[in-house]
Amino acid sequence: MIPAHTAGTVLLVDDDEALATAIAASLELAGHRVIAHRDAGTALAALDRRFAGVIISDLRMPGLDGWQFFAAVQRLDPDLPVIFITGHGDIDAAVAALKAGAYDFVAKPFDPERLLASVARALEKRRLVLDNRRLAAIAANAAPDPLAHLLALAGDDPAMLALRDRLGQLGDADINLLILAEPGCGRDRVARAVHDRSRRRARAFVACNIAAIPPDLQAAELFGQPGPRGPRGRLAQADQGSLFLDRVDALTPPVQLRLLAALEAADVRVIAAADALPAALHPELLIRLGGVQISIPPLRQRRDDVVMLFGQLAAQAAQRLGQALPPISAGVRAHLIAHDWPGNLAELDNHAQRFVLGVGEAGPAADEAGTSLAERLARVEAGLLREALERHGGRIEAVMAGLALPRKTLYDKLARHGIDPRRYRVQGSNKLPSP
């Protein structure tokens, strides 16, 4: 089984049932999804420009042959990779196909590893083409977006789908909310999105970062100064609206007790946020603020969303900065997938701005320029190791099986890249085995 980021869909067209079965078995064993067709006509009917995979086709078939099929695919999408399977007598024809735009060919009898390597390269090329098409579409439709905060909820990762579904179910439920997420995950954007979809959306949304307020000024900031001319506090400003308390765990104990009492009489929906479940909060205040709790997963736990999010952020940055949107290179894409993004959406946004401006490490050619092939491969390998550890909760046996690596080889690679597998352990899991 190969890592999920390398696996993809293969459309296999071959009238030789025995050979097609053998090829499909080899591809599926490697983790790919195979869609097999015995004739090119039905295969062509199943294709469109959105197909995210690779085509493997025999060159000589009855009816619509490989040449005619290839010409039709080229008209549909000239960037769709086609790998031809040929007999020894068809080598000249296969070379001609390469000159006409085919991605590769393998001659019978062929080494399955040779075909798998070609498929892996072709899938990476296809992903890059589709990523840049999406990026261009985003740029073409880019407009000032007053709801840009919704980007924090974007993505097709199952955790994000579940999160959006849960927030949708809340609807107009007038209940306090506690957001648990690492810094940079867009807690403020999610809070604003919740407010904008509530019955209080016509009223004020007041945000307050508790950690940015000196402890001795917290009471004045939240509750204001006494007297008719004293400034109103954040709680009063949010009357009948929503009050967002970021880093709520930074509230001092006296202010916590005062807030608990004030909320008894206030007509305010409180949306609080913290990095993790705030043990420092008074138990009663935690109960009141945490009527509903939601968690936003960090980017390292949903790497499949990173390229899409980067594209949207880059398109917004290009419009804001008045710059043309550069294409995403293979090196840039590899970095997006391999990097852990400890700063989450905020770090990705900064990276997107540097990419658009072509400065620093995020320039369009930055991941290739001055970087050797060995360094690039090492960076990708490190990203795949981290992805496997994340997916398997740090369980070495599962990672070994998933990457088809012996124990010593796996530990050698982890040491070479400075990766500590214990960081990825799921609480309650057994002790990691020794190398």
WONOR-V32631 format. One line per field, one symbol per residue. psi: psi as a letter, one per 30 degrees, with the letter a starting at -180 (. if undefined). burial: b if it has 16 or more other C-alpha atoms within 10 Angstrom, else e. A space follows every 50 residues. Layout:
psi = ???
burial = ???
//
This chain:
psi = kllefflakkjkjkfjeeeeeeeeeeeeefflkkjkkflfeeeeffklff kgalkkklejllbjleeeeeeeeeeejfgjkkkkkllefgeeeeeeeeff glellkkkklkeeeeeeeeeeeeeeeeeeeeeeeeeeeeegklkjfhfff ffgllgkeeeeeeeeeeefebgjiklkjkjllkffheeeeeeeeefglfg ffakjkkjjeffkkefgeeeeefakllffkkkleeefgkgbkjjjkhfff kleeeeeeeeeefefkikkkjlkleljjffkkeeeeeefhekklkjklef fifffeeeeeeeeeeeeeeefhlkjllkleeeeeeeefkfifgbeeeeee eeeeeefhlafglegefekgkleeeeeeeeeeeeeeeeeeeghgjeeeee eeghkleeeeeeeeeeghkjfffgkkkfllkkll.
burial = ebbeeebbbbbbbbbeeeebeebbebbbebbbbbebbbbbbebbeeeeee bbbbbbbbbbbeeebbbebbbebbeeeebbbbbbbbbeeeeeebeebbee bbbbbbbeeeeeeebbebbbebbbbbbbbbbbeebbebbeebeeeeeebb bbbbbeeeebeebeeebeeeeeeeebbbbbbbbbbbbbbbbbbbbbebeb bebbbbbbebeeeeeeebbebbbbeeeeeeebbbbbbbbbbbbbbbbbbb bbeebbeebbeebeeeebbbbbbbbebbeebbeeebebbbeeeebbbbbb ebbbbbbbbbbbbbbbbbbeeeeebbbbbbbbbbbbbbbbbbbbbbebbb bbbbbbbeeeebbbbbbbeeeeeeebeebbbbbbbbbbbbbbbbbbeebb ebeeeebeebbebbeebebebeebbeeeeeeeeee
//
